[in-house]
């Protein structure tokens, strides 16, 4: 074998090792697979002359071990009576193409009092209501539902609503007619390398 041929073979072997190393780093951490995550968010705006605002979000992460879904909703309203605000319950209705598919109950998280300097009477009282549910579904096994605050039902069964792009969220107060807040979900998609 000539010197030139040996140099070419050694260069080819070295280059292939560099290429293999680069590929293994790009695929993830030490051979672990990648996961896919989708997320949707809706900003909730007042309907008619109602004061208040809020937002709702849904995330789903799928990897080789299974999937995890999270749904959160949060609304805030100015209130006149803190005692009545503590027992108020709000519902967030989710719909796709005009057809309702899920209802979430939002419960009181906190009541915030705002004061002016030197005045013991609050100038503003604001109440925040939330729902926070999640579910882990392993590839093989039983799904685990967690209802941290509030709850959601999908088709009458407790679960996490699988929100899609342009679904709508509408907020009502139990015992009162009329829409308080409404919004439309928009999508953010992404693929992420992860430890799943």
N, C-alpha and C positions, 0 to 999 in steps of 0.2 A: 504494500500500500504506500502510495506516495505521501509526502508531507502535506501537499495541498489537499488531497482527499481526506486525510485524517483531520485536518483543520475544519473542513466543511462538515464532517460527521459530528465532531465535538460541538461546533457552533449550533447545529441542528438539535442535538440533545439538550444543550443548555437553553436554547430558545423554547423548546417544548416544555421544560420544567418551569420556566418563567410563566408561560401561558397557562399551564395547569394550576399554578399557584394563584394567578390572578382570577381564574374562574372559580376556584374554591372560596376565595374571599368574597366574590360578588354574589354567590349563592346564599350566603347567610352565615350565621355563627356556628362553626364547627358542624356542618352538615344538617343543621336544623332547618325545617322548611319555612316558607313565607306564609303570611296570612293576608287575607283580604278584608278590608274594612269599608263599610258604607255608612254614611251619616246624612241625616235630614234635619233641618231646623225650620221652625216657623216663628216669626215675630207676630205677637198677638196685639192687634190694634183695637181701640174702642169702637163699638157699634153705636150709631146714633149719638146721643149726648152723654154717654157714660164716661166717667173718669176711671182711668186705670190702664194697666198694660201688662204684658207678660210674654212668655216664650215657651216653646215646647221643642224637645229634641229626641231623636231616636238614633241609636248606633248599633250596628251589628258587626261583629268581628268573627271571621271564620278561619280556622286553622286546622292543622292535622289532628288535634285533640278534640275538636268539636266547634261549637259556636257559643258566643255570649251576646245577648241582646240587652239594651238598656233603654228605658223610656223615662223622660223627666218632663214635668210641666211645672211652671211657676207663674203665679199671677199676683198682682198687687193692686189694692184699691184703697182710696181714702175712705175713712169711716167716721161716723159721728159718735157711735156707741161701742166702746171696747167690749163690753159684756156680750152684746149681740154678735159682734165680730168673732168672738171666741167659739161660738157654737154654730156659726154659718158653715155650710158645706157647698162647695162648688163642683160642678161636673164639666169635664171636657169631653165633648163628643167628636170622634174622628170619623171622617167620611171619605169615600173614594168614588168619584164620578157621581156625586149626589146621594150615594147610598151609605148609610151609617154602618160601620163595622166594629166600633169599640167605644166604650164609655169608661172614663177614668174619674175617680173621686179625688178631689184635692182637699186636703185638710190644713188647718191652721198651723203655720210654722212659727210666726212671731207677730207681735204687735209693736210698732215703733211709735214713740211719742216724740214730737218735736216741740221745743220750747223756745221762747224768746228770753233773752237775758233779763233776769230779775222778775219774771212772771211765772208763778207756780202752775198756771193753767196752760195745758198744751195748746199750741196754735194749730197743730195738725196731728192727726192720728192716721197711721197707715197700717193695713193688715196684709200679710203675705201668706198665701196658700200654695201648697206643693203636692205633687205626686212624684214618687221615685220608685220604680219597679225594675227588676232585672231578672234574667233567666240564663242559666248555663245549661247547655245541652251537649253532653259528651257524645262522641261518635257511637259508643255502645254504652248504654246505661239509661238511667232515668233523669229527665230534666229537673233542675232545681230552681224553683221560683222564689224570689225574695221581694217582699213588699215592704220597703223601708218606711215609706210614708204614703198613706193613701192606698189606692188599689186600682187595677184596670181589669175590665172584663172584655173578652173578644168573643163575640157570638154567645154571650151569656156565661162564658167559662173564664175563670181567673187566668191571666196571662199577660204577656207583653205585646202590645199592638205592633205589628210589622208594617211600619209606615213606609210609604212610597212617595216618589216625587209627585208634586201637585195635589197630594191629599190635603184636606182641610181640617182645621181644629176650631171648634166653636165652644165658648165657655158660657155656662148658665149657672145661676144660683138656684139651689133646690128651694122649691116653694114659691118662686117668682117666675113670671112669664117674661120672655124677651131675651135676646142675645146680648151679652155683655161685651165679649171680646171675640175676635175672629182672626184667622191667619191661614196662610197657605205654606206648606212645606216645600223647601227647595233642597236639592241634592248636592252633596259633596262626596265624590268617590275617590278612593285611593287604594293602592296596594302598598303594603309595608312589610319589610322583613321583620320577623319577630321570633320569639322563643317558642311559640306554640308548636 
